[in-house]
């Protein structure tokens, strides 16, 4: 195997392409986005993909996975809801791996998997244990899946959410003493769900919002669920180094404190309000990020995601406060990625 420097490319929101040890992975797959959002890579431009890791099943994370998997033969790894949506979209069962957190999965190149299917690799098995697999000792990468949490909405009526929010802004309290991710599921199901079914859109709706609703309506082309299915955090072992990806500003303190191996680099969602152990975090996103970075053992490098232009309010996230506080209160350094530019992860 020729030496390959692990690289990461960002295509907006939480969608990345990771290349390492001959394996190509997509982290989420929201490549083709509703206008007026810019798309930086089309599915037609992707010729190679071995695996697709899905953080959760929402509209800005899952769409495109079915088409990408069918085109490239990639294995899709995600929570049960995401896998169900992919199964209904016609992705073959042999390309689907459901996870809930706690799984450890060796990853291989497509060529290795094809050889195993032809029974050319020692240790290949079939039958009740699943599709033929290469010898686990030949794994190029390993992923550990962990339960995590979606961020929470702001403690204001959705109609009052501003276009831009600042990671320095402190939020306290909640609209309900039971505020949790169920609120997001209900908001999508009964809010956007009703708009999708409406024969006419309200006259007050802006053109970009109308475009977004049109995108949401086309559920044959854009496969997603109103239910996130349970956020998954992935720790990706690349030789002796580790890249962690948590696509939202949420998680369980105990899990993040105990994750082994400790990540060298962490890609972290920075939008919304922190969701700590299933409850709204009282404080700013910047304060939550500092705690998250500390719990993860202060990785040497931090990369924010989910902070660029979104489809609905808040459309923009000001990350300066989070960056300043993390760099002031931890040993970690924050790196800013440009869309579509290759980043050498560990150098």
C-alpha positions in Angstrom: 0.0 0.0 0.0 1.5 3.3 -1.0 1.7 6.0 1.6 -1.1 8.5 1.4 -1.4 11.6 3.5 -4.9 11.8 5.1 -6.8 14.8 3.6 -10.1 16.4 4.3 -12.3 18.5 2.0 -15.3 20.5 3.2 -18.4 21.0 0.9 -20.6 23.0 3.3 -22.6 22.3 6.4 -21.3 19.0 7.8 -20.4 17.4 4.5 -16.7 16.4 4.1 -14.7 14.0 2.0 -11.9 12.1 3.8 -9.2 10.3 2.0 -6.8 8.1 4.0 -4.9 4.8 3.4 -6.5 4.3 0.1 -10.1 4.7 1.4 -12.4 7.5 0.4 -15.2 8.4 2.8 -17.9 11.0 2.7 -19.0 12.4 6.1 -22.7 13.2 5.3 -23.6 13.7 1.7 -25.4 17.1 1.3 -23.6 17.9 -1.9 -26.5 19.1 -4.1 -28.3 21.7 -2.1 -31.4 23.9 -2.7 -30.8 27.2 -4.5 -29.7 29.9 -3.6 -27.2 27.9 -1.6 -24.0 27.2 -3.5 -23.0 23.6 -4.2 -19.3 22.9 -4.4 -19.3 19.3 -5.7 -22.0 17.4 -7.6 -22.7 13.7 -7.3 -21.9 13.4 -11.0 -18.4 14.6 -10.2 -17.8 11.8 -7.7 -16.3 8.7 -9.2 -14.9 7.0 -6.1 -16.4 6.5 -2.7 -15.9 3.5 -0.4 -18.0 4.5 2.6 -20.6 7.2 3.6 -20.9 8.0 7.3 -24.2 9.7 8.2 -24.5 11.8 11.3 -28.3 11.8 11.2 -31.3 11.7 8.8 -32.3 15.3 8.4 -32.7 17.2 5.1 -29.2 18.9 5.3 -27.2 15.7 6.0 -28.7 12.6 4.3 -29.9 13.7 0.8 -27.8 12.4 -2.0 -26.6 9.3 -0.1 -28.8 6.9 -2.0 -27.6 8.2 -5.4 -23.9 8.3 -4.3 -24.1 4.8 -2.9 -25.8 3.4 -6.1 -23.3 5.1 -8.3 -20.1 4.1 -6.5 -21.1 0.9 -4.5 -20.2 2.7 -1.3 -21.3 1.2 2.1 -23.6 3.5 4.0 -23.2 3.6 7.8 -25.8 5.5 9.8 -28.5 5.3 12.4 -31.6 3.1 11.9 -33.7 6.0 10.5 -31.2 6.9 7.9 -30.7 3.3 6.9 -34.5 2.8 6.6 -34.7 5.8 4.3 -31.8 4.4 2.2 -33.4 1.0 2.0 -36.7 2.5 0.8 -34.7 4.4 -1.8 -33.4 1.1 -3.2 -29.9 1.0 -1.8 -28.9 -2.8 -1.7 -29.0 -4.3 1.8 -25.3 -5.4 1.4 -24.4 -1.7 1.3 -26.2 -0.8 4.5 -24.8 -0.9 8.1 -27.1 0.5 10.8 -25.5 1.8 14.0 -26.8 3.2 17.2 -23.4 3.8 19.0 -21.0 1.3 20.5 -20.1 -0.3 17.1 -16.5 -0.7 16.0 -16.2 -1.3 12.2 -13.1 -2.0 10.1 -13.1 -0.3 6.8 -11.6 -1.5 3.5 -11.2 -0.3 -0.1 -13.8 -1.3 -2.5 -11.2 -3.5 -4.3 -10.7 -5.4 -1.0 -14.4 -5.9 -0.6 -14.8 -7.1 -4.2 -12.0 -9.6 -3.7 -13.7 -10.9 -0.5 -16.9 -11.3 -2.4 -15.0 -13.5 -4.9 -13.7 -15.5 -2.0 -10.2 -14.4 -2.9 -9.2 -13.1 0.5 -8.3 -15.5 3.3 -10.9 -15.3 6.1 -13.8 -14.3 3.9 -17.1 -15.5 5.2 -20.7 -15.4 4.1 -24.1 -16.7 5.4 -25.7 -15.6 8.7 -22.8 -13.4 9.6 -23.5 -11.1 6.7 -21.8 -10.3 3.3 -18.3 -11.6 2.7 -15.7 -9.4 4.4 -11.9 -9.1 4.0 -9.7 -10.3 6.8 -10.1 -7.7 9.6 -6.3 -7.6 10.0 -6.2 -5.9 6.5 -8.4 -3.0 7.5 -7.2 0.3 6.2 -9.2 2.4 8.8 -11.4 1.7 11.8 -14.4 3.7 12.9 -16.0 3.8 16.4 -19.6 5.0 16.5 -20.9 6.7 19.6 -24.3 8.1 20.6 -24.5 11.9 20.4 -27.1 14.7 20.3 -28.5 17.2 17.9 -28.2 20.8 18.9 -31.4 22.5 20.2 -33.3 25.4 18.9 -33.1 28.8 20.5 -35.5 29.6 23.4 -37.6 31.9 21.2 -40.4 31.4 18.7 -39.1 30.1 15.4 -40.4 33.2 13.6 -38.2 35.3 15.8 -34.9 33.5 15.1 -32.5 36.0 13.5 -30.7 35.4 10.2 -27.3 35.5 12.0 -26.5 34.2 15.5 -23.3 34.8 17.4 -21.5 32.0 19.3 -20.9 34.6 22.1 -24.7 35.0 22.7 -25.8 33.5 26.0 -29.1 31.6 26.1 -30.8 30.6 29.3 -34.1 28.9 30.1 -36.3 27.2 27.6 -39.8 27.4 26.1 -40.8 24.3 28.1 -39.3 22.5 31.0 -39.3 19.4 28.7 -37.4 21.1 25.8 -35.4 18.5 24.0 -34.7 17.1 20.5 -38.4 16.0 20.3 -39.1 19.7 19.7 -37.1 19.6 16.5 -38.9 16.5 15.2 -42.3 18.2 15.9 -41.3 21.5 14.3 -40.2 19.7 11.1 -43.1 17.3 11.0 -45.9 19.8 11.7 -44.2 23.0 10.5 -42.4 22.1 7.3 -44.5 19.0 6.8 -47.7 21.2 6.6 -46.0 23.6 4.2 -45.0 20.8 1.9 -48.5 19.5 1.8 -50.1 22.9 1.4 -51.7 23.6 -2.1 -50.4 27.2 -1.9 -47.5 28.8 0.0 -48.2 31.8 2.2 -47.8 35.2 0.5 -45.3 36.4 3.1 -42.8 33.7 2.2 -39.5 34.8 0.7 -38.2 33.5 -2.6 -35.4 31.6 -1.0 -37.8 30.0 1.4 -40.0 29.0 -1.5 -37.0 27.4 -3.2 -36.2 25.5 0.0 -39.8 24.2 0.3 -39.6 23.0 -3.3 -36.4 21.1 -2.4 -38.2 19.6 0.6 -41.1 18.5 -1.5 -39.0 16.5 -4.0 -38.5 13.5 -1.7 -37.7 11.2 -4.6 -34.6 13.2 -5.4 -33.8 14.4 -1.9 -34.2 11.6 0.6 -34.4 12.5 4.3 -36.6 12.2 7.4 -38.1 14.7 9.8 -36.8 12.5 12.6 -33.1 12.7 13.1 -33.0 9.1 14.2 -30.4 9.8 16.9 -27.2 11.7 16.3 -24.1 9.6 15.8 -20.5 10.7 16.6 -17.7 9.0 14.7 -14.1 8.5 15.9 -12.1 7.5 12.9 -8.8 5.7 13.5 -6.2 6.4 10.8 -3.1 4.4 11.7 -1.9 5.9 15.0 -3.9 9.1 14.6 -7.6 9.8 15.2 -10.1 12.1 13.6 -13.4 12.7 15.5 -16.5 14.1 13.8 -19.5 15.3 15.7 -21.8 17.1 13.4 -23.9 19.1 15.9 -23.4 21.2 19.1 -24.5 18.5 21.4 -23.5 15.3 23.2 -23.2 13.3 26.4 -20.5 14.5 28.8 -19.7 11.1 30.0 -19.2 9.7 26.5 -17.0 12.5 25.4 -14.9 12.3 28.5 -14.4 8.5 28.0 -13.8 8.2 24.3 -10.7 6.3 23.5 -8.4 6.7 21.7 -8.4 10.5 22.3 -8.8 12.4 19.0 -5.9 14.3 17.5 -8.3 16.3 15.4 -11.9 17.1 16.1 -14.5 18.3 13.5 -17.3 19.8 15.5 -20.7 21.4 14.7 -21.0 24.9 16.1 -24.5 26.0 15.2 -27.6 26.4 17.4 -27.9 26.0 21.1 -25.9 23.4 23.0 -27.6 20.2 23.9 -25.9 18.7 27.0 -27.1 15.3 28.1 -30.5 15.9 26.5 -31.2 19.3 28.1 -30.7 22.9 26.9 -27.2 24.2 27.8 -27.4 27.5 29.7 -24.7 29.6 28.3 -23.2 30.4 24.9 -22.2 28.1 22.1 -18.7 29.2 22.7 -18.8 28.1 26.3 -20.3 24.8 25.3 -17.6 24.3 22.7 -14.9 24.9 25.3 -16.3 22.2 27.5 -16.7 19.8 24.6 -13.1 20.3 23.6 -11.9 19.8 27.1 -13.9 16.6 27.6 -12.4 15.3 24.3 -8.9 15.8 25.8 -8.1 19.0 24.0 -7.3 17.7 20.5 -4.4 19.6 18.8 -6.7 20.7 16.0 -10.3 21.8 15.9 -12.4 22.4 12.7 -15.9 24.0 12.9 -18.7 22.9 10.7 -22.4 23.7 10.2 -21.5 27.4 10.4 -21.7 28.5 6.8 -24.8 29.6 5.0 -27.8 27.5 5.8 -31.2 27.1 4.1 -33.3 28.5 6.9 -32.7 30.9 9.9 -30.3 31.0 11.5 -28.5 31.1 8.1 -25.2 32.3 9.4 -23.1 31.5 12.5 -20.4 33.9 13.8 -17.7 31.6 15.1 -15.1 34.2 16.2 -16.1 34.0 19.9 -16.0 30.2 19.9 -12.6 30.2 18.3 -11.1 32.8 20.7 -12.4 31.0 23.8 -11.3 27.6 22.7 -7.8 28.8 21.9 -7.7 30.9 25.1 -8.9 28.2 27.5 -7.5 25.0 25.9 -4.4 23.7 24.2 -6.3 23.3 20.9 -5.9 25.4 17.8 -8.9 26.1 15.5 -8.3 25.7 11.7 -10.6 27.3 9.1 -11.3 25.2 6.0 -12.2 26.8 2.7 -14.9 25.0 0.7 -13.5 22.4 -1.7 -9.9 22.9 -0.7 -7.8 19.9 0.2 -6.5 20.1 3.8 -3.7 17.9 5.1 -5.2 16.8 8.4 -2.3 15.8 10.6 0.7 17.8 9.2 
